[in-house]
Amino acid sequence: MANVTVVGAQWGDEGKGKIVDWLSNRADVVVRFQGGHNAGHTLVVGDKTYKLSLLPSGVVQGKPSVIGNGVVVDPWALLSEIDKIRGQGVDITPQILILADNACLILPMHRDLDGAREAAAGAAKIGTTGRGIGPAYEDKVGRRAIRVADLNDPEALKLKIERLLAHHGALRKGLGLPDFDGEALLAELLQIAPKILAYAKPAWRVLDAAVKDGSRVLFEGAQGALLDVDHGTYPYVTSSNTVAGQAAAGSGLGPRSTGYVLGIVKAYTTRVGEGPFPSELHDDNGRRLGERGHEFGTVTGRPRRCGWFDAALVRQSVSVNGIDGVALTKLDVLDGFTELKIGVGYTLDGAAYDYLPAGLKAQSGLKPVWETLEGWSQSTRGARSWRDLPAAAIKYVRRIEELIGAPVALLSTSPERDDTILMRDPFADR
């Protein structure tokens, strides 16, 4: 099976955009299978930078790109993003972009609820983007969501809005929000329906036909495995499954279709928002990583928390995702450090752990066990072959492979598409 599934193996922001864009050259179809416009991918192609949230990275390459049923879609945000990318010279048509007709919508009431809950939580807030993703997923599993196909049936849409408001009305009252205008929402949805429905198709059929024709499918994940609603640092997680297993359910293909699992791993560790972060640095090294790595969220602009590479976390991600190989990104950010540290495990109240325990109190109390490696003074930025790397950088990469139990298939040395060292081709490594 010559398909590839790309997932983040840390807390997101690992550089998936560049890697997916690079792999898109070898793919025939790209599909996004979970998340919403809370995710952000930055693609640098020549002198142009594309910032994508909902659109699969394949659109920049002109490849058929699918927004799968596992994604929750803000229709206004989607149309805005399409207009923005078109303004950068990318032609997005219904032949290029396919929106699953059974994907659920994010509505203004979801954004209201998201913001009101975070404000009410105070110091216990989760740190959401405030874009309504969580409440939209709640309505999906509560079987009251409005889906893309509903935009084609005004009578059913009106009834669904009434049912949705019967639930949200009590929530809004409890949070001090005003009553929601269902008639206005109906009018707004009917107004944009023709634009959204132009892209709507049974995505599962499109993908099934592509697989049967022998097309190479690239499954594109958002966020990272440590933000998975089941396997992440709960409750400081996103509201969907971000692990590789979701690629099948979130696209409508069977699990045997997802192919090679490529985990994207940053050469150090970052996190946006609240939650446990055992290897976080609060010193000059942490600030230096943030400044050199330009660590600000693509969607929110929030500064990312930075720390040394946590091998125990990534080793856990390798297991949970069934990762076959990793793409190691931002190696060049480590240029010039005289020494580097890698977290190889944890201690908690005198006990040793080689994994991240599930309890929040335990996760928050973990202390990293460090292994120190020699740094390098030479530049790795822009390196395109293994022999261009300093010996200490090669040793660092090899040690990471040993500690996480997975080989490095790709090595990224700058945001530029071609500054990538290929050691194993994910599309051929089967």
Stockholm file with secondary structure:
# STOCKHOLM 1.0

chainA/1-430         MANVTVVGAQWGDEGKGKIVDWLSNRADVVVRFQGGHNAGHTLVVGDKTYKLSLLPSGVVQGKPSVIGNGVVVDPWALLSEIDKIRGQGVDITPQILILADNACLILPMHRDLDGAREAAAGAAKIGTTGRGIGPAYEDKVGRRAIRVADLNDPEALKLKIERLLAHHGALRKGLGLPDFDGEALLAELLQIAPKILAYAKPAWRVLDAAVKDGSRVLFEGAQGALLDVDHGTYPYVTSSNTVAGQAAAGSGLGPRSTGYVLGIVKAYTTRVGEGPFPSELHDDNGRRLGERGHEFGTVTGRPRRCGWFDAALVRQSVSVNGIDGVALTKLDVLDGFTELKIGVGYTLDGAAYDYLPAGLKAQSGLKPVWETLEGWSQSTRGARSWRDLPAAAIKYVRRIEELIGAPVALLSTSPERDDTILMRDPFADR
#=GR chainA/1-430 SS CCCEEEEESSSSCSSHHHHHHHHHTTCSEEEECSBCTTCCEEEEETTEEEEESSSCGGGGGTCCEEECTTBEECHHHHHHHHHHHHHTTCCCCTTTEEEETTCEECCHHHHHHHHHHHHHHGGGCCCCCSSSHHHHHHHHHTTCCCBGGGGGCHHHHHHHHHHHHHHHHHHHHHTTCCCCCHHHHHHHHHHHHHHHHTTEECHHHHHHHHHHTTCCEEEECCSCGGGCTTTSSTTSSCSSCCSTTHHHHTTTCCGGGSCEEEEEEESSEEECSSSCCTTBCCSHHHHHHHHHTTCBCTTTCCBCEEECEEHHHHHHHHHHHTCSEEEEECGGGGTTCSEEEEEEEEEETTEEESSCCSCHHHHHHCEEEEEEEECCCSCCTTCCSGGGSCHHHHHHHHHHHHHHTSCEEEEECSSBTTCEEESSCTTTCC
#=GC SS_cons         CCCEEEEESSSSCSSHHHHHHHHHTTCSEEEECSBCTTCCEEEEETTEEEEESSSCGGGGGTCCEEECTTBEECHHHHHHHHHHHHHTTCCCCTTTEEEETTCEECCHHHHHHHHHHHHHHGGGCCCCCSSSHHHHHHHHHTTCCCBGGGGGCHHHHHHHHHHHHHHHHHHHHHTTCCCCCHHHHHHHHHHHHHHHHTTEECHHHHHHHHHHTTCCEEEECCSCGGGCTTTSSTTSSCSSCCSTTHHHHTTTCCGGGSCEEEEEEESSEEECSSSCCTTBCCSHHHHHHHHHTTCBCTTTCCBCEEECEEHHHHHHHHHHHTCSEEEEECGGGGTTCSEEEEEEEEEETTEEESSCCSCHHHHHHCEEEEEEEECCCSCCTTCCSGGGSCHHHHHHHHHHHHHHTSCEEEEECSSBTTCEEESSCTTTCC
//
